[in-house]
Amino acid sequence: MDYETIAIETMDYGKNKFLEISKKRAMPDENVFLNISKGYYSPEGEKRYQKGVGFPDDAEFVSQLIEKIQEVSSR
């Protein structure tokens, strides 16, 4: 399956690690989803992806996800 990337943001952390948050459209069915991928930078500086999770591009779902992350983080 092919994907069109609509938006992308990257957060670096640690020595050479990153999280990539993106909004993508699956082709050809046009379903839009959000994706969070974890990875690292190779010695040459290229991104290497390890794992990812996708979920619906739904405002209520995203709000609940942010709320749950904040709840877990504050414990």
N, C-alpha and C positions, 0 to 999 in steps of 0.2 A: 504494500500500500504506500502511496506517495502522500506527502504532507506539504502544505504551504505554511510557512511561518509568518504569522501576522505581527507578533510583537515578541520581544525577548529582552530579558534583564539578567545580568550575571552578578552574583555575590561571591567574592573571593573570601576564603577563610583558611586558617592554618598556613603552612608553608607553601603549598602549591595546589590547594584544593579549591573547588568551586561548587556552587549551586546555580543552576540555570533555570529560571522561571520563564515559561513561554506560553504563548497562545497560538494554537495551530488549527489548521483546517485540513481534515482528512479528505483526500481526493479519490475517487470522483464524487463521493456522496455528499460532500460539503459540510459534514458534521464538524462543529467547532468545539475544541476542548482545551483545557489548561494542562500543562505538564511541568513537573519539577524533576530535574535530572541532577544527579550527583556525579562528579568527576574530578579529574586531576589534570595538571599540565605536564606534558612530557618534557624531557630535558631540552627539547628543541622549542618549547613554548606552545606546542599544539594541544588543543583540548582533547582529552580522552574520557569518554563517558563510561560510567560503571553501571549505574542503575537509574531507573526513573519510575515515576508514577503519574498516571493521567487521570483526570476527573472532569466532570461536566463544567462548562462555562456558564455557571448558574450563580447569580449574585447571592441568593440565600445560602447555597452550599458553601460558597467562598467565605461568607460572613461567619458561618458556623465553624468552618475550619480554622479561621483566624482566632475565634473565641476559644476553641479547644486548645490550640497551641499556646495561647496566653495563659489559660488555666493551668496547663501542665508546667509551663515555664515558671509560674509563680509559686509552685510548691516546693 
